[in-house]
Amino acid sequence: MVKIYDLKDKPLYLDTIVKWIFNEWGGNYDYIRSCINCSIISEVIPKTFVAEVNGECAGCISILRCDLQSRQDLYPWLGDLFVNPKYRNKGIGTYLIEYSLSRVIEYINCTYIYMYTLIAEYYEKRGWVYIENVYNSKGEIFRLYKHAITKTSPALIN
């Protein structure tokens, strides 16, 4: 059974999550650790949630203030979605997304949440709306999406 937790309630997973993010997307390890650590000390966003299966960290996702420097006009962001390869294709990514959508309104009053990715169909099947192509700081092209936030956004019960 999958359970979703706020990282501040499961800080033992901090190093695992930092390693995942660093290995998947690169960057500076200490910078990533500092960013994710903010999820533990913050009462609002950033927030990182972890999926746990049988006492093992199975995945993570974050609600962020900014995830794309070129689009600081948009806020908040969903990012850092990662599922341990051992647990992929079991719906954990979808659980993490839905849980985050259900919780974002607790932290900020917003109409939409944004994210960018190379992947198209996965998010569109989950209600995300494509806006446009965007560039990151390395000049790579990504797809920008938004998702409406309502008080009836999908919710999960652990």
Secondary structure, DSSP 8 states (H G I E B T S, - for coil): -EEEEEGGG-GGGHHHHHHHHHHHH-S-HHHHHHHHHHHHH-SSSSEEEEEEETTEEEEEEEEES-S-GGGTTS--EEEEEEE-GGGTTSSHHHHHHHHHHHHHHHH---SEEEEEES--HHHHTTT-EEEEEEE-TT--EEEEEEEE--TTS-----
